[in-house]
Amino acid sequence: MFTTSIGKKGNWEDFLYLIPMMLVIFFVIAVCGYFLKDFNTNYQDIETINNGSKVMLQESSDRFTPLWDNAFALLFVGIFSATLVSAFFIQSHPIFYIIGLFMQLILIIIAGLFKHIYEEITATGFFSQIISEMNMTSYIFTKYPLFMMIFTLLLGVVLYAKSKD
């Protein structure tokens, strides 16, 4: 599944890993944020701990969600930008454009499925506090199929509209 060899080029299957990978990254960030906030609440209630460490943990807890929300948005843009840039170096034949259109349809359907999974995960009370603070991540996932459609269209343009020198 994740085998690599020297000189092997990437293919469309690699992109299939990007869609669920973004959901898994979000899920890990949300779980860590939830446990950090829960730990911070319990830590603040302990009377034997000095105030300096309580303030430090409170500041870290307050910065966690905005920091990782911005990091997730940067990661999202960075991964797809790197994919577009690397597509310039792949030589492709226009006959594969038809296959690419079918792949685009499949990827948009998968992105819609992951949007639904995101909405189901965030509908529970478990993540409601964390999700309310993650504006960029929520925006990305609520528009996930649209972003995937735009990205795959751009990828198709980059792959098939190059001049043949």
C-alpha positions in Angstrom: 0.0 0.0 0.0 2.7 2.5 0.9 5.5 0.9 -1.0 8.1 3.2 -2.6 10.8 2.5 -5.0 13.6 4.6 -6.5 12.4 6.6 -9.5 8.7 5.7 -9.0 6.4 8.7 -9.8 3.3 9.5 -8.0 -0.1 8.7 -9.4 -3.8 9.6 -8.9 -4.1 7.0 -6.1 -1.8 9.2 -3.9 -4.5 11.9 -4.0 -7.1 9.5 -2.6 -5.0 9.5 0.6 -5.2 13.3 1.0 -8.9 13.5 1.4 -9.2 11.2 4.5 -5.9 12.4 5.8 -7.3 15.9 6.3 -10.2 14.5 8.3 -7.9 12.4 10.4 -5.7 15.4 11.1 -8.7 17.4 12.1 -9.9 14.7 14.4 -6.6 14.4 16.1 -6.4 18.2 16.7 -10.0 18.2 18.0 -9.4 15.3 20.4 -6.1 16.9 21.7 -7.9 20.2 22.1 -10.8 18.6 24.0 -8.4 16.8 26.4 -6.3 19.8 26.9 -9.3 22.0 27.9 -10.6 19.2 30.1 -7.2 18.8 31.8 -6.9 22.5 32.2 -10.3 22.7 33.9 -9.4 20.0 36.4 -5.9 21.4 36.9 -7.2 24.9 37.8 -9.4 23.3 40.5 -6.4 21.8 42.3 -5.5 24.1 45.2 -2.0 22.8 46.0 -0.5 23.9 42.7 1.1 27.3 42.5 -0.6 30.1 40.4 2.3 30.4 38.0 1.8 27.0 36.5 -1.9 27.5 36.4 -1.5 30.7 34.4 0.9 29.0 32.0 -1.4 26.1 31.4 -4.4 28.4 31.0 -2.5 30.5 28.4 -1.4 27.3 26.5 -4.9 26.1 26.6 -6.3 29.4 25.2 -3.7 29.5 22.4 -4.1 25.8 21.4 -7.3 26.0 19.3 -6.5 29.2 17.3 -2.9 28.0 16.7 -4.0 24.6 15.3 -6.9 26.1 13.4 -4.5 28.3 11.5 -2.0 25.4 11.2 -4.7 23.2 9.7 -5.6 25.9 7.1 -2.0 26.4 6.2 -1.5 22.6 5.9 -4.6 22.3 3.7 -3.4 25.1 1.3 0.2 23.9 1.5 -0.5 20.3 0.6 -2.7 21.2 -2.4 -0.3 23.9 -3.5 2.6 21.4 -3.4 0.5 19.0 -5.4 -0.2 21.6 -8.1 3.4 22.6 -8.3 4.6 19.0 -8.6 2.0 18.4 -11.3 4.0 20.7 -13.5 6.8 18.1 -13.6 4.6 15.2 -14.6 4.3 14.5 -18.3 0.8 13.4 -19.2 -1.0 12.6 -22.4 -4.3 14.4 -23.2 -6.0 11.0 -23.7 -5.9 10.5 -19.9 -8.1 13.6 -19.4 -11.2 11.5 -19.8 -10.0 9.2 -17.0 -9.2 12.3 -15.0 -12.8 13.5 -15.3 -14.1 10.2 -13.9 -11.5 10.4 -11.1 -12.7 13.9 -10.4 -16.3 12.7 -10.0 -15.2 10.0 -7.7 -13.0 12.4 -5.6 -15.9 14.9 -5.3 -18.2 12.1 -4.1 -15.7 10.9 -1.5 -15.2 14.6 -0.4 -19.0 14.8 0.1 -18.9 11.7 2.2 -16.1 13.1 4.3 -18.1 16.4 4.7 -21.0 14.4 6.0 -18.7 12.5 8.4 -17.3 15.9 9.6 -20.8 17.2 10.2 -21.8 14.0 12.1 -18.7 14.3 14.3 -19.2 17.9 15.0 -22.9 17.5 15.8 -22.1 15.7 19.0 -21.6 17.7 22.2 -18.2 16.1 22.6 -16.5 18.5 20.1 -18.9 21.5 20.2 -16.7 23.8 22.3 -13.6 23.1 20.2 -15.4 23.3 16.9 -16.9 26.7 17.8 -13.4 28.1 18.0 -12.0 26.5 14.8 -13.5 28.8 12.2 -11.2 28.1 9.3 -11.3 24.4 9.7 -15.1 24.4 9.9 -15.2 26.6 6.7 -12.9 24.2 4.9 -14.9 21.1 5.8 -18.3 22.6 5.1 -17.1 23.5 1.6 -14.9 20.4 1.2 -16.5 19.1 -2.0 -16.3 22.5 -3.6 -12.7 22.8 -2.7 -12.0 19.4 -4.1 -13.8 20.2 -7.3 -11.8 23.5 -7.7 -8.6 21.7 -6.9 -9.1 18.8 -9.3 -10.1 21.3 -12.1 -6.9 23.2 -11.4 -4.9 20.0 -11.3 -6.4 19.0 -14.7 -5.4 22.3 -16.2 -1.9 22.0 -14.8 -1.5 18.4 -16.0 -3.1 18.7 -19.5 -2.7 22.3 -20.6 1.1 22.4 -20.7 2.9 23.1 -23.9 4.8 20.1 -25.3 8.4 21.2 -25.9 
